[in-house]
Amino acid sequence: MPPRLIATDLDGTLLRSDGTVSARTIAALALIEKAGSTLAMVTGRPPRWMRPIAQAVDHRGLAICANGAVLYDLHTEQIVRSHLIAVELLTEVVGTLREIEPDFRFAVEHGTGFVFEPRFNLGRWDADSLGGRPADLEALIGTPGTKLLALCPGADPDTLMAEVVKVLGDAVTVTHSSASGLLEISAPGVTKATALADLCTDLGLTAQDVAAFGDMPNDLPMLRWAGRSFAMANAHPDVLAVVTDHAAANNDDGVAQAIESLFG
């Protein structure tokens, strides 16, 4: 019996490295709903980055965005629910991180946009072009957000995350999804797994009904939770070590290959 829900990360997983969705993948995703199962895209991306994906896949399925902070309906392009980081917690976390590393630069994601410190720069991506606006620190942390982004240029992300988790503990959820020194911080207890579990409760499903796909540390909670889990061939070593199954690389349409096999 095929899975009743397919949960897949986007960047480095469902999408090719150029950000496109292949024709083979689009056809494979159609098999999921044709079989009566549910498609959930579970991503670190904010909702505003989902429109081209929704259009490419014919508005199929739901999206869990911002590493679990936002449930987004791809059919209607509307936010269904969100879990925000409170202003008091943003203030505390930013203050603590700046004390341990003055070079941290911050941005805060919201449902429809994000604000960033003027020196926040993601290299090949200009913060302005990503739908954001510059703000001073007081304005930055003055409104609850779905995700705090903490950038430490030149830092190794695995080492940086370990150091920050040691300092912040479980006050917030800290992860990363890139090779740069960019940490993604959510409200306490919010992960891709918690959001996926909530969605499954809504649908009357359990973890055993789910097959999940991912490639980076922010996917680990979801992959550990799902009854069946697939790491892409291009995945982070920590991801490759915990899954039940392996898939071909994202540029080889690994998710599509697995779906074709799962759904016949």
Stockholm file with secondary structure:
# STOCKHOLM 1.0

chainA/1-264         MPPRLIATDLDGTLLRSDGTVSARTIAALALIEKAGSTLAMVTGRPPRWMRPIAQAVDHRGLAICANGAVLYDLHTEQIVRSHLIAVELLTEVVGTLREIEPDFRFAVEHGTGFVFEPRFNLGRWDADSLGGRPADLEALIGTPGTKLLALCPGADPDTLMAEVVKVLGDAVTVTHSSASGLLEISAPGVTKATALADLCTDLGLTAQDVAAFGDMPNDLPMLRWAGRSFAMANAHPDVLAVVTDHAAANNDDGVAQAIESLFG
#=GR chainA/1-264 SS CCCSEEEECIIIIISCTTSCCCHHHHHHHHHHHHTTCEEEEECSSCGGGCHHHHHHTTTCSEEEEGGGTEEEETTTTEEEEECCBCHHHHHHHHHHHHHHCTTCEEEEECSSCEEECTTCCBTTBCGGGGTEEECCHHHHTSSCBSEEEEECTTCCHHHHHHHHHHHHTTSSEEECCSSSSEEEEESTTCCHHHHHHHHHHHHTCCGGGEEEEECSGGGHHHHHHSSEEEEETTCCHHHHTTCSEEECCGGGTHHHHHHHHHTC
#=GC SS_cons         CCCSEEEECIIIIISCTTSCCCHHHHHHHHHHHHTTCEEEEECSSCGGGCHHHHHHTTTCSEEEEGGGTEEEETTTTEEEEECCBCHHHHHHHHHHHHHHCTTCEEEEECSSCEEECTTCCBTTBCGGGGTEEECCHHHHTSSCBSEEEEECTTCCHHHHHHHHHHHHTTSSEEECCSSSSEEEEESTTCCHHHHHHHHHHHHTCCGGGEEEEECSGGGHHHHHHSSEEEEETTCCHHHHTTCSEEECCGGGTHHHHHHHHHTC
//
